[in-house]
Every structure is written in structure tokens, then in C-alpha cells.
Amino acid sequence: MEFLCFHRDRPDSVALRAELLEAHWSYMDRYAAEMIARGPTFGDDGETPSGSLHVVDLPDPVAARAFAFDEPNYQAGVYRDVLLRRWRNTLGRSMWDFPGDPAGDNRYLVLALGAGEGVDLAVPPHPERLIAYGPLLSDDGVTWLGTAMLAEASGPDAARAILTQHRYASVEVHPWQPGGRR
């Protein structure tokens, strides 16, 4: 089962985040084989960390909750909240399989939350710009709750425009970069 986990940083937690970097990476190293995508998001300045995204393939919702809430940054109070949802890997690949430029700029995490009948379930046109893409689902994998993607785009508006705008209650676009040990 694939899960999307997005930890949002607490304001003024940058120093604590930096202090825990090795603990965070060591924790994530334990999940290397299950990782589909990972990396930090940034604030409007493009430099200040604002969150941490991990998409992982785990046995069940219990394992996903343990992954999200045992994470060292969460335990120490770096994060203010966590979005944890089932997710379907529509592209069938990891971020490491993305054919785009590894040093490319303008990458975004788009989280679109909705209700009702699912939308944007098929891979949109120009999948070569998509790093990861799929629906957000209820724990049982049945109810559509939105769409999440990692995309290369000319800017936040272009990333947002990949989705059907009027069908979502909210759409967040976060600058993102691939993560992991440097």
C-alpha cells in the first residue's frame, strides 16, 4: 500500500530541523527500499524549509502511522501537523526513475483536496513533466480525497493548472526538491 506523508514545519523550527538532520536521514535510511519519493518543501522565498514529503510503500495504515509519527523531527516538535493518506502511484515509478534533468529547477509538490466523485484519476497530458502523480485515498483505498503530484513546471500557477481547478476545495503548491543524503 502506498502512502503520502507530508509533515508541515512549525514556524521558527529551522534550527531544530538542522540539528536533527542526521537523525532524520538515519530514520529514513531504514525505509530506503520502500521509498517512492522524498524531499523538503520550501516557503515563498524558495530557501526556508516548510515541510517534508515522503511517499512510501508500506504494509498497512498502522505501519504508515508508525512511519509518520515515530520520525525524529515529529517527535522533537519540528512539525506542526501531518497529512497522511493512502496514495496510488499512477505513474508506477519512483522519483529516481524520473527521466527529467536531475538538477532541474521549478519542482513543486501539489496537494489538491476534494470530495465527491474522483477527478484527475488518469495521468494528465505531458507526463514527462510529472515526477510522481496519483489520487489521495481513504485508509481503505476506496474513497477519493484528492490528488497529489510532484511536477516540473515553469512556476506555481503552471503546476496548479495541471489539475481540474474547479473540482477541488483547496489546492496547495509548495516548491520542492528531491531529498535524501547528499
C-alpha positions as a printed NumPy array, in Angstrom:
array([[  0.   ,   0.   ,   0.   ],
       [  1.361,   3.377,  -0.958],
       [  1.076,   6.322,   1.406],
       [  1.824,  10.023,   1.089],
       [  3.131,  11.65 ,   4.25 ],
       [  3.589,  15.421,   4.37 ],
       [  4.953,  16.881,   7.597],
       [  4.46 ,  20.67 ,   7.786],
       [  7.099,  22.591,   9.711],
       [  6.268,  24.604,  12.794],
       [  7.227,  28.286,  12.458],
       [ 10.751,  29.009,  13.695],
       [ 11.8  ,  25.34 ,  13.666],
       [ 14.647,  25.67 ,  11.121],
       [ 17.431,  25.445,  13.721],
       [ 15.92 ,  22.333,  15.345],
       [ 15.412,  20.772,  11.909],
       [ 19.096,  21.356,  11.071],
       [ 20.16 ,  19.897,  14.418],
       [ 18.18 ,  16.705,  13.705],
       [ 19.222,  16.261,  10.076],
       [ 21.365,  13.162,  10.621],
       [ 18.721,  11.557,  12.864],
       [ 16.09 ,  12.238,  10.179],
       [ 18.211,  10.747,   7.397],
       [ 19.167,   7.731,   9.513],
       [ 15.487,   7.097,  10.213],
       [ 14.626,   7.404,   6.522],
       [ 17.517,   5.092,   5.562],
       [ 15.525,   2.308,   7.247],
       [ 12.81 ,   2.831,   4.615],
       [ 15.043,   3.213,   1.538],
       [ 13.618,   0.131,  -0.195],
       [ 10.033,   1.329,   0.353],
       [ 10.602,   4.959,  -0.694],
       [  8.85 ,   6.222,  -3.84 ],
       [  9.641,   9.926,  -3.358],
       [ 11.058,  12.188,  -0.687],
       [ 12.277,  15.692,  -0.137],
       [ 11.773,  19.028,   1.548],
       [  9.332,  21.753,   0.605],
       [ 10.168,  25.434,   0.92 ],
       [  8.479,  28.701,   1.76 ],
       [  7.817,  31.53 ,  -0.658],
       [ 11.476,  32.591,  -0.522],
       [ 12.445,  29.216,  -2.01 ],
       [ 15.069,  28.66 ,   0.699],
       [ 13.401,  28.291,   4.096],
       [ 12.219,  24.705,   4.713],
       [  8.448,  24.487,   5.193],
       [  7.847,  20.752,   5.263],
       [  8.995,  17.262,   4.433],
       [  7.37 ,  14.916,   1.913],
       [  7.714,  11.145,   1.886],
       [  5.836,   8.72 ,  -0.347],
       [  6.344,   5.15 ,   0.836],
       [  5.062,   1.671,   0.127],
       [  4.147,   0.099,   3.483],
       [  2.101,  -2.96 ,   4.527],
       [ -0.885,  -1.153,   6.051],
       [ -2.213,   2.057,   7.668],
       [ -0.791,   1.057,  11.068],
       [  2.731,   0.867,   9.61 ],
       [  2.157,   4.191,   7.847],
       [  1.141,   5.899,  11.093],
       [  4.209,   4.494,  12.834],
       [  6.385,   5.784,   9.965],
       [  4.875,   9.275,  10.214],
       [  4.752,   9.707,  13.976],
       [  7.959,   7.934,  15.05 ],
       [ 10.018,  10.196,  12.753],
       [ 12.64 ,  12.124,  14.823],
       [ 11.608,  15.596,  13.626],
       [  7.992,  14.875,  14.513],
       [  8.983,  13.509,  17.919],
       [ 11.112,  16.622,  18.655],
       [  8.445,  19.134,  17.614],
       [  9.805,  20.358,  14.27 ],
       [  6.446,  19.7  ,  12.602],
       [  3.142,  21.394,  13.38 ],
       [  0.946,  18.814,  11.62 ],
       [  0.957,  15.774,   9.379],
       [ -1.066,  14.861,   6.287],
       [ -1.03 ,  11.076,   5.944],
       [ -3.126,   9.481,   3.197],
       [ -3.231,   6.382,   1.043],
       [ -1.968,   7.22 ,  -2.407],
       [ -1.901,   5.385,  -5.727],
       [  1.291,   5.561,  -7.78 ],
       [ -0.37 ,   6.183, -11.144],
       [  2.986,   6.575, -12.925],
       [  4.314,   3.313, -11.477],
       [  7.795,   4.667, -10.803],
       [  9.871,   6.328,  -8.115],
       [ 11.373,   9.808,  -8.235],
       [ 14.714,   8.162,  -9.044],
       [ 13.197,   6.853, -12.292],
       [ 12.091,  10.329, -13.395],
       [ 13.565,  10.97 , -16.852],
       [ 13.891,  14.748, -16.385],
       [ 17.001,  16.733, -15.531],
       [ 18.152,  15.702, -12.025],
       [ 19.425,  19.244, -11.449],
       [ 16.243,  20.817, -12.804],
       [ 14.635,  23.785, -11.102],
       [ 10.996,  24.658, -10.578],
       [  9.757,  21.483,  -8.997],
       [  6.578,  21.525,  -6.966],
       [  4.52 ,  19.431,  -4.611],
       [  0.84 ,  19.97 ,  -5.406],
       [ -1.738,  18.831,  -2.854],
       [ -5.321,  19.157,  -4.058],
       [ -8.059,  18.161,  -1.617],
       [-11.568,  17.431,  -2.779],
       [-14.737,  15.475,  -2.126],
       [-17.283,  13.581,  -4.149],
       [-16.597,  11.77 ,  -7.379],
       [-12.912,  11.457,  -8.196],
       [-11.292,  13.665, -10.795],
       [ -7.869,  13.674, -12.463],
       [ -7.583,   9.916, -11.97 ],
       [ -5.824,   9.344, -15.291],
       [ -2.31 ,  10.575, -15.958],
       [ -2.615,  14.075, -17.457],
       [ -1.033,  15.173, -20.752],
       [  2.747,  15.694, -20.715],
       [  3.634,  13.009, -18.161],
       [  7.3  ,  13.721, -18.861],
       [  6.887,  16.734, -16.54 ],
       [  5.491,  14.565, -13.728],
       [  7.827,  13.124, -11.112],
       [  5.037,  11.433,  -9.13 ],
       [  1.259,  11.517,  -9.581],
       [ -1.788,   9.882,  -8.071],
       [ -5.01 ,  10.111,  -6.114],
       [ -5.196,  10.614,  -2.348],
       [ -7.481,   7.976,  -0.859],
       [ -9.162,   6.971,   2.393],
       [ -7.393,   4.342,   4.521],
       [ -9.432,   1.576,   2.881],
       [ -8.371,   2.801,  -0.568],
       [-11.947,   3.287,  -1.748],
       [-12.895,   6.954,  -1.276],
       [-11.183,   9.61 ,  -3.395],
       [ -9.989,  12.542,  -1.24 ],
       [ -7.921,  14.487,  -3.754],
       [ -4.801,  14.353,  -5.887],
       [ -1.113,  14.75 ,  -5.088],
       [  1.737,  15.207,  -7.516],
       [  5.338,  16.229,  -7.876],
       [  5.847,  18.144, -11.102],
       [  8.32 ,  20.231, -13.045],
       [  6.631,  23.442, -14.154],
       [  7.511,  26.999, -15.127],
       [  6.   ,  28.235, -11.874],
       [  3.396,  27.506,  -9.184],
       [  0.467,  28.556, -11.381],
       [  1.586,  26.221, -14.175],
       [  1.891,  23.352, -11.669],
       [ -1.586,  24.101, -10.296],
       [ -3.032,  24.256, -13.831],
       [ -2.225,  20.577, -14.463],
       [ -5.299,  19.714, -12.357],
       [ -9.008,  20.383, -12.888],
       [ -9.279,  23.533, -10.775],
       [-12.997,  23.797, -10.042],
       [-13.176,  20.263,  -8.589],
       [-11.004,  20.85 ,  -5.512],
       [-11.848,  22.541,  -2.228],
       [ -8.215,  23.633,  -1.873],
       [ -5.003,  23.393,  -3.87 ],
       [ -1.611,  23.948,  -2.24 ],
       [  1.556,  24.365,  -4.282],
       [  4.902,  24.074,  -2.497],
       [  8.378,  24.476,  -4.001],
       [ 10.001,  21.042,  -3.614],
       [ 13.329,  19.392,  -4.224],
       [ 14.346,  15.734,  -4.217],
       [ 15.681,  14.733,  -0.826],
       [ 17.962,  12.244,   0.792],
       [ 21.585,  12.061,   1.774],
       [ 23.873,  14.399,  -0.109]])
